[in-house]
Amino acid sequence: MIILKFIQERSMMKSKLFTGTLMPLLILVFLAGVSCHRAPRVEAVSYTVAERGVWLNRSELFAPREELLKLLDDLKAANITSVYINTYFRGCVVYPDSEFLPIFAEASEPDVLSWLIPEIHRRGMRAESWVEYGFYAFHTPDASKTEKRGVFLEKHPELTAVDSSGLDHIHNTQWGDFFSLCPANPKSHELLGNLFVEGIKRYPFDGINLDRMRFPNENFCYCEYCKTQFQKDTGLPLKPYPADSPEYKTFISWRESQLDTFIKTWAPRFRDARPGLKVTMAALPPDMMESHGQNWDHWLEQGWVDAAMPMLYGEKGFEDRIRILSKFPRWDRIYPGVDAHGLSPEVIQRQIRFLNKEGAQGCVLWYSGQIADDLPGLAAGPFSQPARSPLSSGKSSK
Ligand SMILES: [Zn+2]
């Protein structure tokens, strides 16, 4: 009896031990095992939705490969989302065997895009083809010292934009002389459009970042095509009109409609060339849009472009311009360009904080060669939370 009772008590103890302590422990171990093996691991990282771009200029594009890869690592560490690669400038492209233009003579890599874009993607960032020069087809330090005008204008001299005095280039005291294609002529549109399609088709870009899609200034273009077409469309001779006259308003809206035609015609072709591609643009500040015929808020509203990056360089007037832009209907697709070249890291951080306060969903840093001093502060400050670009998924606006 005594022995039997002992055995019964031992057995009950074991049972109590099992149900009271061991069983829940085993269940926990089992559940832990299930959660380790079956449930997806939940990342502690949370993302904000924002575009954080950097213009990758030619000055860094042809740096030694290890330096460029280090730059990409630094961009990734600072939670940058997109890299806009300089692919077209000074009448050249950065890739070999273009049907239209020569490769940049100082390109130290035979085909930099072939490995650069995969390296950007490998770091979880987007890559856009930044076609920097837009209608600007050629540059030379001094036009009087060379007959060269670049491939496009040497083949098609009639497409050269001229100002109201007949001058065929834009003189910049700091940078020299720039030659532009006539921004109104559909033949210019055709040349650029086909060039841009070539780059998009050849390399796995996530977007095309248009630039200089505008008239050089308010005194262009008075070429033969523009004179004939303006007269035909408006009944007016093409000549400079006083800024407050009705004719001037006609002149402004005629120029805007010429550029509207470019983007309306070609943006769908860019998207057709690579499904999922976003069409974005480096845009003029709001106070310069009218004088250059670049009606980009309308382009955003129409869905012809997916996003615009107005270049708001400098400190003066920055906040006033942002207040104006924040009233634009597609403020959600406006990611201002900030001048990390000219301004200190402290000012850049302050500007980005101001953008955030005004509800901007992104910004782009100008430019790759001048941001080494900015990235650590951004990574610890306004860019501390990882971001997903609003341009990174889903379909284009239209
Ligand atoms: Zn013209």
Residues whose N, C-alpha, C, O or C-beta is under 5 A from the ligand:
A	BS01	ZN	C182 A184 C221 Y222 C223 C226
